[in-house]
Amino acid sequence: MTSWQSKWLRIDYIKGSRRFSNLCWSCILFCGAMGFFLVGLSSYIGKDLIPILSSEQIIFIPQGIVMCFYGIAGLFFGLYLWCTIFWDVGSGYNLFDKKEGIFSIFRWGFPGRNRRICIRFVMKDIQAVRLEIREGFYPRRILSLKMRNRKDVPLTRIGEDSTLKEIEEKAAELARFLRVSIEGF
């Protein structure tokens, strides 16, 4: 999360779906699904469409049909993942404006009527910066704002890989800017 800050304004940029890991997974998924589909189709035609993937041992009914189905399903999932990467779903920013007294969360969604997601809060309602840290097999590090008479507002993604030092520094900088305490250490 890159940020920009002045005396009255702070903007934290949020990375969306355009990540290297998503790009790798979409390529792997596309190649695997295409392989399944072409081997299933090869079993129907009776001729290998991909020389390194032999379909001699595969009977079209039921194995070839199942492979074609899995291939088509994988291609649809791959297309979905490529679309989220192309549209950069989930990217946006958190804006803290001391002059206006407003805290805004902006995110890009899927194309359509609700593509732009913008939620505004009054900064007076912010009680503290909350840091939830759980170590173990599935470590969980979540930075959120504790609000009056509302649920906590998360500022980081659930799957975001931040080190303990990075998330603590982000929490400290934000608490210093907002002049509130930090909870959850």
Beta strands, then each sheet from edge to edge (+ up, - down):
strand 1: 3-5
strand 2: 9-14
strand 3: 92-97
strand 4: 102-108
strand 5: 116-122
strand 6: 126-134
strand 7: 140-147
strand 8: 153-154
strand 9: 181-183
sheet 1: 1+ 2- 3+ 4- 5+
sheet 2: 8+ 7- 6+ 9+
end
